[in-house]
Amino acid sequence: MDTKKIVSGALVIFVLYTIITQPTKAADMVQIGFQGISDAARGIGEFMTELVR
């Protein structure tokens, strides 16, 4: 349980540090993440459409 809190805290600190020191790079990373989620959702939608046909 303590290890999980330490890892979570370190991740939050890293994210905040990246956003503060390199906001452009952080924005690019977020955009890439959302693009990946969008592509995955589109793929699932296409798969379900073909499955129903």
C-alpha positions as CSV (number, residue, x, y, z in Angstrom):
1,M,0.0,0.0,0.0
2,D,2.8,2.4,0.8
3,T,4.6,1.6,-2.4
4,K,1.5,2.5,-4.4
5,K,1.3,5.9,-2.7
6,I,5.0,6.6,-3.3
7,V,4.8,5.7,-7.0
8,S,1.6,7.8,-7.4
9,G,3.2,10.7,-5.7
10,A,6.3,10.5,-7.8
11,L,4.1,10.3,-11.0
12,V,2.2,13.4,-9.9
13,I,5.4,15.3,-9.2
14,F,6.9,14.3,-12.6
15,V,3.7,15.4,-14.5
16,L,3.6,18.7,-12.7
17,Y,7.4,19.3,-13.3
18,T,7.0,18.5,-17.0
19,I,4.0,20.8,-17.3
20,I,5.8,23.7,-15.6
21,T,9.1,23.4,-17.3
22,Q,8.0,22.3,-20.7
23,P,4.4,23.2,-21.4
24,T,4.6,22.8,-25.1
25,K,6.0,19.2,-24.8
26,A,3.4,18.4,-22.2
27,A,0.6,19.7,-24.5
28,D,2.0,17.5,-27.3
29,M,2.0,14.5,-25.0
30,V,-1.6,15.1,-24.1
31,Q,-2.6,15.5,-27.7
32,I,-0.9,12.2,-28.6
33,G,-2.8,10.5,-25.7
34,F,-6.1,11.8,-26.8
35,Q,-5.4,10.9,-30.5
36,G,-4.6,7.3,-29.4
37,I,-7.9,7.1,-27.4
38,S,-9.8,8.5,-30.4
39,D,-8.2,6.0,-32.8
40,A,-9.0,3.1,-30.4
41,A,-12.6,4.2,-30.0
42,R,-13.0,4.6,-33.8
43,G,-11.5,1.1,-34.3
44,I,-13.9,-0.4,-31.8
45,G,-16.8,1.3,-33.4
46,E,-15.9,0.1,-36.9
47,F,-15.4,-3.5,-35.5
48,M,-18.9,-3.4,-33.8
49,T,-20.4,-2.1,-37.0
50,E,-18.9,-4.9,-39.1
51,L,-19.9,-7.4,-36.5
52,V,-23.6,-6.3,-36.7
53,R,-23.7,-6.4,-40.5
